[in-house]
Structure formats: C-alpha cells, structure tokens
Amino acid sequence: MNYKGVESKKGLAIFDKSAEKVNINSEIVTVACNYLLNQIEMAGKRQISYELGNGIISLSEDDLINIKKNLYKNILKKYPVDDTYLMLWTSDGEYFDQIGVDPLLKQVMEKSGLSTTVLPSNLVMWIYPKKVMVEEDLECIQLYNCDKKIK
C-alpha cells in the first residue's frame, strides 16, 4: 500500500507540528505544576488551614508527588485550545466557606486524598495554549511564554 500523505513532505509537516504542540503543552503544564507545587509547599501562614485557625497542615514528600501527578493529569485533560484559557484559583480563609477553591483544584486534592485547606490562599493562575500567567501581590506575572522562551 502506498500512504502518499505520510510519505509526502506535507504529511510529515503536519506530524511535526502536532508533535511540537504536544511538547509545548507538556512544557507549559510542567511549568504550571511546578509553580503550583512550590506555592503549596511554601504556603506557611498563607495556607488556607492556617487562615481558618486550624494551624498549618504539613505535607509529606509522597503527598507532594501525588499532588503533582494529579495536577499534571487534570491540567492536561482540560488544556486550553485556540483563544481559551484555564483559570485556577483559591480564595482566602475569610471567604473559604462561601467560595472555596477552583473545581479542578478541588478534584486534584480529592484524588490526592488531601483537604483543599492545604492550598495557599488567594492563588490565581491562567494557563493559555502558549503561556502561563499568575497573580502575585496584585500584579500579573508571566511565568512562561513558548514564543519568548521565558521561564
């Protein structure tokens, strides 16, 4: 059989672009997961549990690995396309009972067997098809942009 499309340069170009897209998605999700994991690990007095008056919940290395694995899988499943984005957020301790946290983060924590109160408060992240943005101290910061290779 002759698979003309696959043998032609046009067919290979399509394959190469899709492979490149998968690599970009993987890079962006890795950057997002690493940032979120670092924020969770370093939350301290910004941890929702602490803000609720319950003290700081310590996480084991296994907890952190489990969170990262579940974050990666869930973000990749919902990865944005075209002009869309995925927004992940948490509320602070004062409004936690009314607002809670982003449904995706809630699902990740449930799959990890942990309470959402181990998350840091007031976390906001936007994951676009080619970049990752976060809000820190009311300032929008670009963590990664595949067009500019900022990390």
ZIKA-V760675 format. One record per pair of residues at least 24 apart in sequence whose C-alpha atoms are under 7 Angstrom apart, sorted by the first residue. I is the first residue (numbers start at 1). J is the second residue. Records with the same first field share a line. If there is no record, write none. Layout:
I->J, J
//
This chain:
28->131, 132
29->72, 75, 76
32->132
33->68, 71, 72
37->68
39->120
40->118, 119, 120
43->120
46->120, 121
47->117, 118, 119, 120, 121
48->92, 93, 117, 118, 119, 120, 121
49->117, 118
51->93
52->93
57->118
66->112
67->108, 109, 112
70->108, 111, 112
71->108
80->128, 129
81->129
82->129
84->128
85->126, 127, 128, 129
86->126, 127, 128
87->125, 126, 127
88->124, 125, 126
89->122, 123, 124, 125
90->121, 122, 123, 124
91->121, 122
92->121, 122
93->121
//
